[in-house]
Amino acid sequence: MSVSILSMLALLLSQLPRMLLLFLILAVIIATIYAILQAVWLILPWSWTQVEVNHEGGIRVTNKRMQTYDVQLLGTSVNHRWLIVLHFKLSADHLSFNNTLLLTPWQAVDINQYRKLRVWLKWGNPLNTHRLVSFKP
């Protein structure tokens, strides 16, 4: 929401023609509504409702339609105590889509499972940056 508000303020302060300004503000409003419906309220049928780590150490996500996908986690994912932002690549029908999933402890059914996911993202994830690195003098 804050990014949308700041975007609209920046547009209002710009010297763009009125029709272009109205079109851009409408585009920001539509994008904000879409993001809220998909990520916050989970109303849209393609909203992600479940995340699990499979036995091979990969991430599997499920949407409201109960379609399950094995995904490739991207290095831009963020793991914080109160927020996990998963950026992942979904491959389906020869098309590649990048998706984002926001997770908070308040969304978790079991807070212990949320903690385990955070630990896996930090230490068990193949993309983690906490591995030991050897340097030659």
C-alpha positions as CSV (number, residue, x, y, z in Angstrom):
1,M,0.0,0.0,0.0
2,S,2.7,2.4,0.9
3,V,4.5,1.9,-2.4
4,S,1.2,2.6,-4.2
5,I,0.6,5.7,-2.3
6,L,4.1,7.0,-2.9
7,S,3.8,6.2,-6.6
8,M,0.5,8.2,-6.8
9,L,2.1,11.1,-4.9
10,A,5.0,11.1,-7.3
11,L,2.6,11.1,-10.3
12,L,0.6,13.9,-8.9
13,L,3.7,16.0,-8.4
14,S,4.9,15.4,-11.9
15,Q,4.1,17.7,-14.9
16,L,2.4,15.1,-17.0
17,P,-0.6,15.8,-19.2
18,R,-3.9,15.1,-17.4
19,M,-5.0,12.2,-19.5
20,L,-1.7,10.4,-19.1
21,L,-1.7,11.2,-15.4
22,L,-5.2,9.7,-15.0
23,F,-4.2,6.6,-16.9
24,L,-1.1,6.0,-14.8
25,I,-3.0,6.6,-11.6
26,L,-5.7,4.1,-12.7
27,A,-3.0,1.6,-13.6
28,V,-1.4,1.9,-10.1
29,I,-4.9,1.5,-8.5
30,I,-5.6,-1.6,-10.5
31,A,-2.2,-3.1,-9.7
32,T,-2.7,-2.4,-6.0
33,I,-6.1,-4.0,-5.9
34,Y,-4.8,-7.1,-7.7
35,A,-1.9,-7.4,-5.3
36,I,-4.2,-7.1,-2.3
37,L,-6.6,-9.7,-3.6
38,Q,-3.8,-12.2,-4.5
39,A,-1.3,-11.8,-1.7
40,V,-3.2,-10.4,1.3
41,W,-6.7,-11.7,1.1
42,L,-5.8,-14.8,-1.0
43,I,-9.1,-14.5,-2.8
44,L,-7.9,-15.2,-6.4
45,P,-7.9,-18.9,-7.5
46,W,-4.2,-18.8,-8.3
47,S,-3.2,-17.4,-4.9
48,W,-0.7,-19.6,-3.1
49,T,-2.1,-21.2,0.1
50,Q,0.6,-23.8,1.0
51,V,4.4,-24.0,1.0
52,E,6.3,-27.2,1.9
53,V,9.8,-28.5,1.6
54,N,9.8,-31.9,-0.1
55,H,12.0,-34.9,0.7
56,E,14.6,-33.8,-1.9
57,G,15.1,-30.4,-0.3
58,G,13.0,-28.5,-2.9
59,I,10.1,-26.1,-2.4
60,R,6.6,-27.2,-3.4
61,V,3.7,-24.7,-3.5
62,T,0.0,-25.3,-3.8
63,N,-2.6,-22.8,-4.9
64,K,-6.4,-22.5,-4.1
65,R,-7.2,-24.8,-7.0
66,M,-5.1,-27.5,-5.3
67,Q,-2.6,-27.5,-8.1
68,T,0.9,-28.3,-6.8
69,Y,4.1,-27.1,-8.3
70,D,7.8,-27.8,-7.6
71,V,9.5,-24.5,-7.9
72,Q,13.0,-23.2,-8.1
73,L,13.8,-20.7,-5.3
74,L,15.6,-17.5,-6.5
75,G,18.4,-15.8,-4.7
76,T,16.4,-12.6,-4.1
77,S,14.3,-14.3,-1.4
78,V,14.3,-12.7,2.0
79,N,14.2,-14.5,5.3
80,H,13.5,-12.3,8.3
81,R,12.0,-13.2,11.7
82,W,8.6,-11.6,11.1
83,L,8.5,-11.9,7.3
84,I,9.6,-14.4,4.6
85,V,9.5,-13.2,1.0
86,L,9.9,-16.2,-1.4
87,H,10.8,-15.3,-4.9
88,F,10.6,-18.4,-7.1
89,K,10.5,-19.5,-10.7
90,L,7.5,-21.6,-11.8
91,S,7.9,-23.6,-14.9
92,A,4.7,-24.6,-16.6
93,D,3.9,-25.5,-20.2
94,H,7.3,-24.2,-21.6
95,L,6.6,-20.8,-20.0
96,S,8.7,-19.6,-17.1
97,F,7.0,-17.3,-14.5
98,N,8.6,-15.5,-11.5
99,N,6.3,-15.4,-8.5
100,T,6.5,-13.9,-5.1
101,L,5.0,-15.3,-1.9
102,L,4.8,-13.4,1.4
103,L,4.7,-15.4,4.6
104,T,4.2,-14.0,8.2
105,P,4.0,-15.9,11.5
106,W,0.3,-14.8,11.7
107,Q,-0.5,-16.7,8.5
108,A,1.1,-19.9,9.7
109,V,-1.2,-22.7,10.9
110,D,1.6,-23.9,13.2
111,I,4.2,-21.4,14.3
112,N,6.7,-24.2,14.8
113,Q,6.4,-25.1,11.1
114,Y,7.1,-21.4,10.2
115,R,10.2,-21.5,12.4
116,K,11.4,-24.7,10.7
117,L,10.9,-23.1,7.2
118,R,13.0,-20.1,8.3
119,V,15.8,-22.4,9.6
120,W,15.7,-24.4,6.4
121,L,15.9,-21.2,4.3
122,K,18.9,-20.1,6.3
123,W,20.9,-23.3,6.6
124,G,19.4,-26.0,4.4
125,N,18.5,-24.0,1.3
126,P,20.9,-24.7,-1.7
127,L,21.0,-20.9,-2.4
128,N,22.1,-19.9,1.1
129,T,25.0,-17.6,1.4
130,H,26.2,-18.7,4.8
131,R,28.4,-21.5,3.5
132,L,32.1,-21.5,4.5
133,V,34.3,-20.0,1.8
134,S,38.0,-20.7,1.6
135,F,40.4,-18.0,0.5
136,K,43.9,-18.4,-0.8
137,P,46.5,-16.0,0.6
